[in-house]
């Protein structure tokens, strides 16, 4: 087939997909969406999953297995970030995208005064979640004519490294923390269309928030943990990370996060998929994912969007391009004996991140 004809047919094919899947979601974005409280729960669950993996699988396991410490001065010490520092770096990466949603750590007893409460809501919220950690503290506010849903979740001392740092630090206002204590909070800010907690957030926007959290945590992990420690020959990432006492590969970090979310039994689902998976289980599971992977491989700017229905429940679904973010990702795929493709370069689309979650209709 002549190259020009082949290119034209491919263009027509993707135009067909664009007008088949994308408009359906856009047409319903005003009518269907996700409640701010539910959106915040999705976001917080992923933040917590990422930190749990980093704390238990990276900090605690490698501290015990190869005596790799986590310290406040991690760059100077050639060490791991503390779990709180990992969350902070991930939040800064996500917030820098300027997509509207922001989150950060804060505390009534911050080592760094910048992480203290800045408003009465933050002060009251931190006090409330310390007393009742099972209940997030939320409000709707209006600032400069714009409405926001704000919610504070408790931030607990999840590892000995966290507790010891605060209890032993010369600038810590409190030095009697125990494992499991509420040490502060995670505040999430979400723009909403009107000052009403029942106003729905468009599903495309919710998906962008979730993807931002996933992408930011993995970028921080790939850059500041895997690449840095490998370059310094301090620790290495490998597919058989448990047996080898090594770091997880960046893709494995995301997959483990997906597994933790699945165990929470939330209606949110996300996964890492590819046209060229090393593990066949990570190939596309259905026609939507197959089509989405082809689309994002050709169109790297925006995701592939669609919807489905299970019984009477509508679901929003999307595939984002998954880029080769670290040399360890590229090396693993290019050198693996089971890899269907071995010519990846940094920045290439290696697959996709699929998301799905239920949407509801506004009143």
Buried (B, 14 or more C-beta within 10 A) or exposed (E): EEEEEEEEEEEEBBEEBBEEBBEEBEEBBEEBBBBBBBBBBBBBBBBBBBBBBBBBBBBBBBBEEEEBBBBBEBEEEBBBBBBBBBBBBBBEBBBEBEBBBBBBBBBBBBBEEEBBBEEEBBBBBBBBBBEEBEEBBBEBBEEEEEBBBBBBBBBBBBBBBBBBBBBEEEEBEBEEBEEEBBBBBBBBBBBBBEEEBEBBBBBBBBBBBBBBBBBBBBBBBBBBBBBBBBEEEBBBBBBEBEEEBBBBBBBBBBBBBBEBBBEEEBEBBBBBBBBBBBEEEBBBEEEBBBBBBBBBBEBEEBBBBBBEEEEEEBBBBBBBBBBBBBBBBBBBBBEBEEBEBEEBEEEBBBBBBBBBBBBBEEE
